[in-house]
Amino acid sequence: MAQIIKAPLAGVLEIFPRVFEDQRGYFFESYRADWLQSEGVHHDWVQDNQSFSQKGTVRGLHFQKGEFAQAKLVRVIQGKVLDVIVDLRRDSSTFGEKYSAILDAERNNLMYVPAGFAHGFSVLEDAIFAYKCSNYYHKASEGGILWNDPALAIDWQVNVPITSDKDAVWPTLEEFKISEGEL
């Protein structure tokens, strides 16, 4: 059985699979539905995504809203990232709070991110990042929070971040609170 740690933000889980190693290498189960079901999480995952990013890249903070909101199960296949989430669930006692964890190919850990969170990561070592989604990507439902919002004060642990033009123009959390309405 995997070790499951509940994060301080309700519904967020960090999962450490049991890894079997010997002189040939290693084996582990990277996903089992019963891990999440034991925590009351039930999803029919409908989409898998994978990206490669070079060290110093920051991706995020992204989310899908409305009927296309997505829960995610994220992990690193190669390398190391700082995985960051921000609670955007307006009815949550932790609305606007952030949480981060190092995900890496050495520990093979995963993070379960419920729908209603903005998600992003910074690349600490060149990384292949993979994740399952509970809903299909829908461009018109895409949203984001500015990755370097001073109010969030996220330490992305990179000196010279490599970002996309799109990630540079998302609203701040305060602007999101005012204009976005419900996720």
Beta strands, then each sheet from edge to edge (+ up, - down):
strand 1: 3-6
strand 2: 13-16
strand 3: 19-22
strand 4: 25-28
strand 5: 47-53
strand 6: 58-64
strand 7: 72-87
strand 8: 98-104
strand 9: 110-113
strand 10: 117-133
strand 11: 142-144
sheet 1: 1+ 2- 9+ 7- 8+
sheet 2: 1+ 2- 9+ 7- 10+ 5-
sheet 3: 1+ 2- 9+ 7- 10+ 6- 11+
sheet 4: 3+ 4-
end
